[in-house]
Amino acid sequence: MKNNQLGESDLKVSEICLGTMTFGQQNTIEDAHQQLDYAVAQGINFIDTAEMYPVPPRGETQGRTEAYIGEWLKKQQRDQLIIATKIAGPGRAIKWVRAGATNIQRDNIKQAVDDSLKRLQTDYIDLYQIHWPDRYVPLFGQTEYNPKFERETVPIAEQLTVFGDLIKAGKIRYLGLSNETPWGVSEFSHAAKQLGLPKLVSIQNAYNLLNREFDRHLAEACYRENISLLAYSPLGFGLLSGKYIDGKKPENTRLTLFQNFGQRYFKPNVNEAVAAYAEIARKHNIKLAQLAIAFVRSRWFVTSTIIGASTIEQLKENIESVSVVLDKDILAELDAVHTRYPNPAP
């Protein structure tokens, strides 16, 4: 397992990160600890979670994922692990988080950090991320910015000031964004430089064979600011595992259990693109899931690829993708499909 530098931090994160949003919904605490033990045994040192997990978000389960990790983490050698979590932002239907107080402002940030520290049973968080912007932006499959949805927002400099105070206090080490735009990356970066506030080290956005939107503008913004991409959803909500091909609906899978949760993937040309990528995988005798993850890992701007699994067998297959190296001919075939079906699930 290769380790990569995370932005301009002193963190070296494994090229595969264990995502945990199934812990507490599809996975029991025993399942979660089995996954964590196995991942660490394979060389993974990077674990990502969020205060709103598990998903789909519900009031009765919120925070359970961090709590499961905390029960495991207290038995580990803490300084050998890099723990990332996120603060939920406004504009989503999660009124049970701080009774709906989700603006990214001082009191909410401080409470969110303290609550996460308590659930995680740790003294510090290595990477703290804003799960989605405080301001209005199109999110999670929305593709059109519409100014009529603008809302009051906490100034970026004010957000950074609070995170700076928490870094000085030793509660968090580094700051990252998630589900951000090029404008947001630029504004956060400029404010940090101008005011001497914490510099961003990472951005966590969706990136996979069905959604290469990052290539267009975010890649440039992050290159110029030396910000690492932590790519989530490398399997496109499981579609790129091949398990839904030909209309199959396997039991206990996310798109079967939570049909309203993956709407960004129910779009024209998604199934056609998946079938074309599956054919490339068959041609080269590579498992489709491993092909998809290996593609994400191959991108120059990806520092770590976040994988998640509801079974230990899925986790093993996904981690084994580190041994898959795609040559220029396979990459050209993937690009040809992308040209035919560009970003069907942005």
C-alpha positions in Angstrom: 0.0 0.0 0.0 1.5 3.3 -1.1 1.3 6.4 1.1 0.9 9.9 -0.5 1.5 13.4 0.9 -1.8 15.2 1.7 -1.5 18.7 0.2 0.9 20.8 2.1 0.4 19.0 5.4 2.8 16.6 7.0 0.3 13.8 6.7 1.1 10.7 4.6 -2.1 9.0 3.8 -2.6 5.6 2.3 -3.7 5.6 -1.4 -6.8 3.8 -0.3 -9.0 5.4 2.4 -11.6 3.4 4.3 -15.0 5.2 4.0 -17.5 4.3 6.7 -20.9 5.7 5.9 -22.4 2.2 6.0 -21.4 1.7 9.7 -24.5 1.8 11.8 -27.0 1.3 9.0 -26.0 -1.6 6.8 -23.1 -2.7 9.1 -23.2 -3.6 12.8 -20.5 -2.6 15.2 -19.0 -6.1 14.8 -19.0 -5.7 11.0 -17.4 -2.2 11.3 -14.6 -3.4 13.6 -13.9 -6.4 11.3 -13.6 -4.0 8.3 -11.4 -1.6 10.3 -9.1 -4.4 11.5 -8.8 -5.8 8.0 -8.2 -2.5 6.3 -5.4 -1.6 8.8 -3.8 -5.0 8.3 -3.6 -4.3 4.6 -1.7 -1.1 5.1 -4.6 1.4 5.2 -3.9 4.2 7.7 -6.6 6.7 6.6 -10.3 6.5 7.8 -13.0 8.9 6.7 -16.3 9.5 8.5 -18.7 12.4 9.2 -21.0 13.6 12.0 -24.1 13.0 9.9 -23.2 9.3 9.1 -24.5 6.7 8.6 -26.4 7.3 5.4 -29.2 7.6 4.5 -29.2 10.2 7.3 -31.7 9.7 10.0 -32.2 11.3 13.4 -32.1 8.0 15.3 -28.8 6.9 13.8 -26.9 10.1 13.4 -23.5 10.0 15.0 -23.5 6.2 15.2 -20.7 5.8 12.7 -18.3 7.9 14.6 -19.3 6.1 17.8 -18.5 2.7 16.2 -15.1 4.0 15.1 -14.5 5.4 18.6 -15.0 2.1 20.3 -12.4 0.6 17.9 -10.0 3.6 18.0 -9.6 3.6 21.7 -7.8 0.2 21.4 -5.5 1.3 18.6 -2.1 3.1 18.4 -3.6 6.5 17.7 -0.6 8.1 16.2 -0.4 5.5 13.5 -3.8 6.4 12.1 -5.2 9.4 10.2 -8.8 10.1 11.1 -10.9 12.4 9.0 -14.4 13.6 9.8 -16.8 16.3 8.6 -19.2 19.0 9.8 -22.6 19.0 8.2 -23.7 22.2 6.6 -27.0 24.0 6.1 -29.6 23.5 3.4 -30.1 19.7 3.9 -33.0 18.0 5.6 -31.1 17.0 8.8 -32.9 19.1 11.4 -31.8 16.6 14.1 -28.1 17.7 13.9 -27.8 20.4 16.6 -31.5 21.0 16.3 -31.0 22.3 12.8 -28.2 24.7 13.8 -25.9 23.8 10.9 -24.5 27.1 9.6 -20.7 26.9 9.6 -20.2 29.5 12.4 -18.3 29.6 15.6 -20.7 28.0 18.1 -21.8 25.3 15.7 -18.3 24.4 14.6 -17.0 24.2 18.2 -19.9 22.0 19.2 -19.6 19.8 16.1 -15.9 19.2 16.8 -16.4 18.5 20.5 -19.2 16.1 19.7 -17.1 14.3 17.1 -14.1 14.1 19.5 -16.3 12.6 22.2 -17.9 10.0 19.8 -14.5 9.1 18.3 -12.9 8.8 21.8 -9.9 10.8 20.7 -8.2 14.1 21.6 -7.7 15.3 18.1 -9.0 15.0 14.5 -6.3 14.8 11.8 -8.4 16.2 9.0 -11.6 18.2 9.6 -13.7 18.9 6.5 -16.7 21.0 5.7 -19.1 18.4 4.3 -20.7 20.8 1.9 -20.5 24.6 1.6 -22.3 26.9 4.0 -23.4 28.9 0.9 -25.9 27.6 -1.7 -24.3 25.5 -4.4 -25.8 22.7 -6.6 -25.2 19.4 -4.7 -25.2 15.7 -5.1 -26.2 15.4 -8.7 -27.7 18.8 -9.3 -26.0 20.3 -12.3 -27.4 23.9 -12.7 -26.5 26.9 -10.5 -29.6 29.0 -9.9 -29.2 32.3 -8.0 -32.8 32.3 -6.8 -31.7 29.7 -4.3 -29.1 32.0 -2.7 -29.2 32.3 1.1 -27.4 34.1 3.8 -24.0 32.6 4.4 -21.2 32.8 6.9 -18.2 34.7 5.4 -15.4 32.4 4.4 -12.9 34.4 6.4 -15.0 33.9 9.5 -15.2 30.2 9.0 -11.5 30.0 8.6 -10.9 32.0 11.7 -12.8 29.5 13.9 -11.0 26.5 12.3 -7.7 28.4 13.0 -8.6 28.7 16.6 -9.4 25.0 16.8 -6.1 24.1 15.2 -4.2 26.3 17.7 -6.1 24.5 20.5 -4.9 21.1 19.1 -8.4 19.8 18.5 -7.9 19.5 14.7 -4.7 19.4 12.7 -5.7 20.3 9.1 -8.7 21.6 7.2 -10.3 20.3 4.1 -13.4 20.9 2.0 -15.9 18.5 0.4 -18.4 18.8 -2.4 -16.8 22.2 -3.3 -16.6 24.2 -6.5 -13.6 26.0 -8.2 -14.9 29.3 -6.9 -15.0 28.0 -3.3 -11.5 26.5 -3.5 -10.2 29.8 -4.8 -12.0 31.9 -2.2 -10.9 29.8 0.7 -7.3 29.7 -0.6 -7.2 33.5 -1.1 -8.7 34.3 2.3 -6.2 32.0 4.0 -3.2 33.7 2.3 -4.4 37.2 2.8 -5.3 36.8 6.5 -2.7 34.2 7.6 -5.4 31.6 8.3 -5.3 27.8 7.9 -4.5 26.6 4.4 -6.7 23.9 2.8 -4.9 20.6 2.3 -7.7 18.6 0.6 -11.0 18.5 -1.1 -13.3 15.4 -1.0 -15.5 15.3 -4.1 -17.1 12.5 -6.2 -14.9 11.1 -8.9 -15.4 8.0 -11.0 -15.7 6.7 -14.6 -19.3 8.1 -14.7 -18.4 11.5 -13.3 -15.1 13.1 -14.3 -16.3 16.7 -13.8 -13.3 17.3 -11.6 -11.1 17.2 -14.7 -12.5 20.5 -16.1 -11.9 23.3 -13.6 -11.4 21.9 -10.1 -8.2 20.1 -11.3 -6.7 23.4 -12.2 -7.8 25.1 -9.0 -6.4 22.3 -6.9 -3.2 22.1 -8.8 -2.4 25.8 -8.4 -3.2 25.7 -4.7 -1.6 22.3 -4.0 -4.8 20.8 -2.7 -5.2 17.0 -2.8 -8.4 15.3 -4.1 -9.8 12.6 -1.9 -12.1 10.9 -4.4 -15.3 9.5 -3.1 -17.8 7.2 -4.8 -15.2 5.6 -7.1 -17.7 2.8 -7.9 -20.5 5.3 -8.7 -22.8 4.2 -5.8 -22.0 0.6 -6.6 -23.0 0.7 -10.3 -19.4 0.2 -11.3 -19.2 -3.0 -9.4 -21.4 -4.5 -12.1 -24.0 -5.9 -9.7 -26.8 -3.9 -11.2 -26.1 -4.7 -14.8 -29.1 -5.9 -16.9 -31.5 -4.5 -14.3 -30.5 -6.7 -11.5 -31.5 -5.6 -8.0 -29.5 -7.6 -5.5 -30.8 -7.8 -1.9 -29.3 -5.6 0.8 -27.6 -3.2 -1.6 -27.9 0.6 -1.4 -29.9 1.1 -4.6 -32.2 -1.7 -3.6 -32.7 -0.6 0.0 -32.7 3.1 -0.5 -34.1 3.8 -4.0 -34.4 7.5 -3.5 -30.8 7.9 -2.4 -28.9 7.5 -5.6 -30.8 9.8 -8.0 -27.7 11.2 -9.6 -27.1 7.8 -11.1 -30.6 7.3 -12.6 -29.8 9.3 -15.7 -29.6 8.7 -19.5 -26.5 6.8 -20.7 -25.5 5.6 -17.2 -26.4 2.0 -17.9 -24.9 2.1 -21.4 -21.6 3.5 -20.0 -21.5 0.9 -17.3 -22.0 -1.9 -19.8 -19.2 -0.5 -22.0 -16.8 -0.3 -19.1 -17.8 -3.8 -18.1 -16.9 -5.0 -21.5 -13.4 -3.5 -21.2 -13.0 -5.2 -17.8 -14.0 -8.6 -19.4 -11.7 -8.1 -22.3 -8.7 -7.6 -20.1 -9.7 -10.1 -17.4 -10.0 -7.5 -14.7 -12.9 -7.2 -12.2 -15.0 -4.2 -13.1 -14.8 -2.8 -9.5 -11.0 -3.1 -9.5 -10.8 -1.5 -13.0 -12.9 1.4 -11.8 -10.9 2.0 -8.6 -7.6 1.6 -10.5 -8.7 4.3 -12.9 -9.4 6.7 -10.1 -6.0 5.9 -8.5 -4.3 6.5 -11.8 -5.3 10.2 -12.0 -2.5 12.6 -11.2 -4.7 14.8 -8.8 -6.0 11.9 -6.7 -4.1 11.5 -3.4 -6.4 8.9 -1.9 -9.4 6.9 -3.1 -12.2 6.4 -0.6 -13.8 3.0 -0.7 -16.7 1.6 1.3 -18.2 -1.8 1.6 -21.1 -3.5 3.3 -19.4 -6.9 3.3 -15.9 -8.0 4.1 -15.7 -9.7 0.7 -16.4 -6.4 -1.1 -13.8 -4.7 1.0 -11.2 -7.3 0.2 -11.9 -7.0 -3.6 -11.8 -3.3 -3.5 -8.5 -3.2 -1.6 -6.9 -5.7 -3.9 -7.3 -3.1 -6.7 -4.0 -1.6 -5.5 -2.3 -4.4 -7.5 -4.1 -3.4 -10.7 -2.1 -1.0 -13.0 -3.8 0.2 -16.1 -1.6 0.5 -19.2 -1.9 3.2 -21.8 -4.0 1.0 -24.1 -6.6 0.3 -21.4 -6.7 4.0 -20.4 -7.3 4.9 -24.1 -10.2 2.4 -24.2 -11.7 4.0 -21.1 -11.3 7.5 -22.6 -13.1 6.3 -25.7 -16.1 5.3 -23.7 -15.9 8.6 -21.9 -16.0 10.4 -25.2 -19.1 8.4 -26.2 -20.8 8.8 -22.9 -19.3 11.9 -21.2 -20.1 12.3 -17.5 -23.5 10.6 -17.5 -23.8 10.9 -13.7 -22.2 14.3 -12.7 
